[in-house]
Amino acid sequence: MGCNQILDRYIEQLIETSTPQAPAWNIEKLRAGKENTWNYIDGCMIKALIELYEITGEQRYLTFADDYIDFFVQDDGTIKHYNPEEYNLDNVNAGKTLYKLYDLVGKPKYRAAMDTIYRQLETQPRTKEGVFWHKAVYPNQIWLDGMYMAQPFYMQYELSFHNRRACSDSFHMFQVVHDLMRNPLNGLYYHAYDASRKQFWCDPVTGLSANFWLRAEGWFAMALIDTWELMPPSMSAEKDEIRKMFHALIDAEKTGMWHQVINLPNIAPNYLEESGSAIFANAIMKGVRLGVLGERYYQYGRRAFDGICETCLSEHDGQLALDNICLVAGLGNTAHREGTFGYYMSEPIVKNDAKGVAPLVLAYIETMHHDKLAGRHDPLAPSGVCSIEDPFGGYTPGINARKGCE
């Protein structure tokens, strides 16, 4: 293991205690005592493990990811526990893993499963502005979360299999979200929008929810940079617009870790939330690597990554844990989630949920990319590189086997 041995060991711990039927990182399923299904939470984690394989070359990450997705995808391309007619954008997210796995292991059923998921998007209901509903059970609603869940998959499918026919459609949805959901005074995006103006949680004039939830802001930032990465040079004008959206969002908040309600850091009981902070850390450092952001921005992503490692990772009785993860947040449904500041404070704070773990792994990968580009080398690290600025403060008995990099 390399210099970030705590993270290396933490990832191994999660893999060793997870199966497709009972992943250790899906706290929602574990709490509910329900059978695991095809879901976005696992999609986040498996995508992170595939990218970890790509930079480290460690076969065990790819083998685990392949075995995991193989469990759900049937030989005919149908997916166990997945119903396209639920029109749930969250269920599209795990489909992103299929592109890489198909390239890496070549199973025909993965190619067929992409078609299965795409068929959902072909008939996904839309708002009057032409944006996908977040779910059939949330009619006429756009959530920032859904932009991350669906748009990179949609763009990649169009580029790979449809001769770019609907790439402009994906771009249009980003434009609508920017125009409708961005607050021009602080540069942040409201969590959700109801085109019908009928939901109890929305402003009856604008249709917007009331607050700026950190993880939703992060989902949208990742949607922007992941989709930008996929867009071809022939879409240079559209790419420039996406770049501007991403740059403006990052400029709105680029200091250390971030609070659960991002724009009210000094209002109790607001707290530094791990998952959204990790998402922003990853998005910022990836934006630097891709040249969308200048090199000076790297420090902001790295500061967030280091802060998470220093304050949210802990060890008890030989088991590592990642804390301060908001379990879930949304608008409406039978729980009458109204989107107030008090509501976002009321949602459970948990440990080890993949909504926090996966983006931290992705941010870790970006530190490896950065070190590799900077020419830093550690032959013992999985990626052959080492983060010189040790976020764990050097040697910690029982955790780090050695201090710093030789």
N, C-alpha and C positions, 0 to 999 in steps of 0.2 A: 504494500500500500504506500501511497505517497504522503506528502506533507499534510494534507487534509484527511488524516487518518480517521478522525471522528466521523466525518461524512461517509468515507469509504465503509467503515464498519457499520454505520447506521443503515446504509443501503443494503448491505449484506444481511443484516438482521431482519429487515422487512421482507426481503426475498425469501429467506429461509423459513419465515413463519407465514407465508402466503401461498394460497392456491387459488385457481379460478373460482372455486366454490366458496372460499372464505378468505379474501384478501385482508391482510392486517391493516391496510391503509384505508379501507372503506368503512369509516366509523358510523355513517348513517345506517348501513346495512347491519353492522354488528349490533348497534343499539336497538334496532327494530327487530332483531332476531329473524330476519328474512333471508330467503335464498338469494344468492348473488345473481345479478342479471347483467346484460349488456348495458353499460352506463358510461357517462362522461368522466366520472371520477377515476375509474380504472383506465380509461382512455388517456387521461393526463399522465398517469404513472407509467403506463407501458410505452407511450411516446417518449418520455424522458429516458427510460431504460434503453430504448433503441438508439437514441442519440448518444447515450453514454457508451454504448458499444461502438458507435462510429468513431468516437474520439479516442477511446482507450484500446480498442481491438480485443477486449475481453469477451470471449465467446459466451461465457455464462449469462451475460446480459441479453444477448440475442436469443440464446436458447430458451431462457425464461420467457421472454416476450413472445416468441413464436409459439411455444407450448400454451401460453395463456390465451392468445387470440385464437389459436387452432381449436381450443376447447369449445368456443362459441360458434365459430364459422363452420357450417355444414358443407358437404361436398358439392351441393348444388348452388352454393352461394347464399343460401338463406342463413339467418343468424338466430341462434337460440335466444329466446326471451326478448326478441326485438320485433315490434309491430310497427311498420312504417305508417300505418293509418292512425297512430296516436299523434302524428305530426309534431313530435317533440324534438326541437333542435338540439337539446342536450344529447340525444342518442346519435347524432351525427358525429360528435367529437371523436369517439373511439374509431370511427372510420378512417381518420387520418393515419392511424398505424398501418392500415392495409397497404398504402402506397409503398412505404419503405420495406415492409415485410415481403411484399410481392417482388420488389427489386432484389432483395437480399436472399430469399429462399425459394422464390419462384413457384409457389403453390397456386395452381389455377383457380382454386376456390377463393383465394383472396381477391383476384381480379373480378370474379363473379360477385363477390360481396360488395365491392365498390358500386356495381350497378344496382344492387339491392338498395343500398342507402341513397344513391342518387335518385332512384325512383320516388323516394319520399319528397325530395326537394322539387322534383318536377311538378308535383301537385300540392306542395305546401301552400296553405292559405296565406294570403298577403293582406297587408293594410291597404288603404286607399292610395297611399304613397308608393306602393309597390315593394314593400319590405316584408320578409317572411314574418308571420306570427311566431311568437316564441314557442307556443305550444297550442294544440287544439283547445285545451282547457283554459287557455288565456287568450281569448279571441281579440283580435285587433290590437294586440300589444307587441311592442318592440322592447326587448330588454338588451342591455349592453352585453350581458352574458352570452346571448344567442349569436351575436356577431362573431365572437371567438369560436363558439361551438361549430358553426356552419360555414362561415365564409372561406377560410383556407381550404376546406375540403371542396367546396363548390368551385373555387377558382382552379384548384389543381385538377379536378375532374374535367373541366372545360378545356384546359390546356392540354391534358393528356389524351382525351378521347373524343372531344367534340369540336376539334379544330377551332377552339376559342370562341365558339358561337355566343356564349352567354357571359363572357368575361366582363363585358360592359354592364351587364345586369348586376353582377356582384359589386362593381365599382359604384353603380348608382345607389345601392343600399348604403354604402359608406357615406355618400354625399347627403342622403336623406337624414341619417343619424346626425351628421355634423350640423346640418341646417336646423333640425328640429330640437335636438337634445343637448346641444352645447350651450353653456351659460357664457355669454361674451364677457362678463365682468371678471370671472375668475378662471376661465378657460377649461373648466371641468364639465363633465357630462352627467346629466341626471340619470339615475338608475334605469328608469323605464318611462314609456310613453304609451298612452292609450288613445288610439286614433278616434275612438267613438266618444271619448270624454264621459263615459258612463261609470267607470270604476270609482269606488269610494275613495281610493287612495290618490287619485289624480286631481290636478288643478282643472276646474271645469272650463277654463278658457284655453290653456295651453295643452292640456292633456298630460302634463309631466308630473312625475312623482316629486316628492318634496326634498330629497337629500342626495348627497354624493357619497355613495358607498365605495370604500376603497377597492374591494376585490372586483367590483363591476368596472371601475375605472381601469384597473389592471387588465381585466379580460379584454377590454376594448383596445388598450395599448398593444397587447399581444396579437389581437386580430389584425391591427394595422400593420405591424412589422412582419408578421408571418405571411400575410397576403402580399405585401410589398415584395418580399423575397421571391415569391412565386411568379410575379407579373413579368412578362417578357419585355425586351427593349422596345418592341413595337407599340407598347402601351406607355411610352415615355411621358406623355402629358398626364395620363391618369396616375402613373407612379409618382409624379411630382406633386400631385394633389394629395395623395396618400402620405407622402413624405411630410408635407406641410402640416397635415392633421396630426401626425405622430409627433413631429417636432414641437408643435404648439402645446400638445397635451403634456409632454415631458417637461417643457418649460414651465407649465403651470405648477408642477410639484416635483422638485428634484433635490430634496434635502433628507438624508438619512433614512430611517424607517418612517412609516406613515401610519396614521391613526385610522381606526375603523370607519368613522365618518371623517373623511379626509380633510375637510376645510374647517373643522372645529376642534383643533388639537388641545385647546385649553379648557374645554368644557368637560367636567366630570360627569360620568365615569368613563369617558372616551379612553381608549387604550391603543398602544402600538400593536397592530395586528400583523401576524406573521405571513399569512398567505398572500395578501395584497402587496405587502412589502417585497416578498420574494418574486412575485410576478413582475413588479416594476423593476427590481434589480435585474432580472433576466432580460426584460424588454429593452432597458437602457443599454446594458452591455452588448446585447445582440445588435441594437441599433448602431453602436459604435463600430462593431466588427464589420457590419455591412456598409458602413460609410454613410448611413442616413444621419447620424449624429457625429459631431466632431469629437476628437480624442478626449477633450477636456471633460466630456460628459461621463467617461468611464468611472471617474472617481465617485460619482453619485450612485451609480449602480453597485460599485464595489463597497461603498460605505454601508449601503443597505444590507448587502450580503454579509459583510463582517458583523454588523449589528445583530442580525438574526443568529448567526453562529455563536456569538458571545452571550446573548440574552435568552434565546429560545431553546437551545439544545442543552440537555442535561442528562445525567446518568444516575440511575438508582438501582442498586442490587445487580449491577452488571448489564442492565438494559438501558439503551439510549432512548430518549424521547424528544420530540419536537413539539413545543407548546405554543399557546397564544394563537390558535387557529380558530377563526369563526367557522362553526360547523356548516351553517347554511343561512341564507337571507334571500328574501324575495318579496313580492307584492301580492296581496289578495289571498285567495283560497279560503278553506274553511277556518283557518287559524286567524283570519281577519288581519293579515299583515298590512299595516297602514303606511309603512315607510317613514315613520317619524324617527327623530333622533333616539327617543326612548326605545322604539322597536329594535333598532340596530344594536343597541346596548343589551337588549334582553336575550338575544340569540346565544345558544351555548358556545362556550370556548372549550376546545378539545385539544387533544394531543394526537399526533401521528396521522392525521387525515391527509390523503393524497392531494387535496386541494391546496395544502401548504407544502407537503413534501415534494411533489413533482416540480413545482416552479423553483424550489430551492435547488433541486438536482440540476434543472436547466440552467440556473444561475451559476452553479458550480462548474458546469460544462463551459459556460462563457468565460469563466476565469481561466480555465485550461486553454481555451482558444487564444485568449489574450496573452498568456504567458508563452504559448508556442510561437505566436507572431513576434513577441518581444525577444525570442531566442533564449528564454530561460529553460534550463534542462535539468531534470532529475531522473536518472536512469531507473530509480526504484518506484517512481510514480507510475500509475497505470497508463497515463497518457504520454509519459516521457517528459512531462513538464511539471513545474512546481510553482505554487503561489508563494512568492518570496515573502509577502506581507502576510504572516501567519494569523488568520482570524481567531485562532484559539490561544494566542498569547504564549506560544512555545510549549514546553514540556508540561504535561499534566499526568501525574502518576495514574496508571491504570487505563489511560485513554490514548495519549500519544506515545508511541514507542520511542520517539526521538524528537529533538527540538530542531525546528527550522529545516533547512536544506543543506546537505553537504556540498 
